[in-house]
Amino acid sequence: MSNIEMFINKQLENFSKEDVWMAIGESILKIFLIIILTSLFIKIGKMIIHKIFEVRDRSSLIRTSDRREATLVKLLVNILFYFASFFSFIMILETVGIDVKALLAGAGIVGLAVGFGAQSLVKDVITGFFIIFEDQFSVGDNIQIDQFTGTVVEIGLRTTKIKNWTGEVHILPNGSINQVTNFSLNNSVAFVDVNIAYESDINNAEKVLQELLEKMPEKYEDIVNPPELLGVQTMDVSNLTLRVTCETLPTKNFYIARQLRKEIKQCLEENGIDAPFPRLVMYSRSEVNLKKTKGELGGP
């Protein structure tokens, strides 16, 4: 009988013993128990994190903005999940019978060697830390990074996720973020150009528009201050252009600009102020040439 056959027979004999099956069953039960306890720990940790921020909101001494709160909550939940999963994995390895200490020692040496080649990863983590620490932008902010513009849906220590208005999610390494434009920190400004025909009474048009603009904050809560009529912006071939500006809440300028155009159009129609239309002068080239010919010949 060969050594391989002897080894197989020995293992079969071991598996036929009741103690071996008891040990296997006990290990499986421990693994299931570890997974269940880890899930409960993560769930309870999430509840505690949310409760902490609810207490901070009710406190008059320590308050954070909603945008920063959403960022910190997601970050802390992610850290909780990673740490709980790591320790759960270590406990499962110990249950199976693997020497975790030797494994960690070997992993430390390997990690040191890998660290020299993972400079970009370290750069991503450090940049992500400063993004969160300096509050450069938060979850829910509308930002622009290079050619990507959208709403921040998640900020991690390594990557940032941006969702644009068509639904695509862009995942950007934090280390690649060199310049950020944040549209959500300050109020925005909406501006609308209104074209008025030269035949219209410009003073009457300005008076009508001014009365309309004073009522706009009552209809739209996103308007911070009443819209302002600046006056004549340009004088084109067939019309005058009046410019209206309005201070709005952050990122609400496009919505308010659309509503302003609608309200202004309806107001001008109700007051009999016509919209301008392009003018086209037509002449017959043959008639012009005939007149020139008659003039040269001295005809009538």
C-alpha angles and dihedrals in degrees: 000000000000126000091250092054091048091051092049092048091050092052091049089052090051092050090050091061118098094223092061093054090046090054092048092049091048091051092050091050090049091051092051090047092051091050092049093047091047091052091049091047092052092046093049090045091054090051091050092049092051091046091051092055092045089056090048090053092053092046117094093205103052117036133159132190119259092245094053092043092055090050095050093045093054092045094050092046090052092049090048091051094049095048094045092048091049095052090043090054091050092051092050090052090052090050091053090051102254117146100244095184093058090044092052092047091052091045090053092056092045091046091053090053093046091047092069090058096042098069093129090055091051089048091052092051095047092047091047090052092053092045090058096037094050092040092230090161136343141204109294095027120129107229143161123223113181105308094342119098125176149092121310109241099172140008120197133172090257108027142022123214120212124187117202126209093266093057103257116135117217116203111203127185108238091229090064093056106103103151129023131187111201114199095181103065099075137026117279130228124228119200130189129188115214119199117215125187117243089238092060122094103256093198092052091047092052091048093051093047093048091054090050095048093053090061096048099087089059092057101041121043092194090071112097099187131013112275115262127223105217097186134236110001101176140357111220130183096272106015150026119240121219118194124217122190129190133185112226140175114280114296092359094102096096093052093047091047090056091049091048092054091051095047093045093050092051091046094051092049092050091052095047097250106146124218114243121254129199116265122220123191114205127193135170113247092202092057091050092051090047091053091049090050093050091049092052092048093046093241124152 
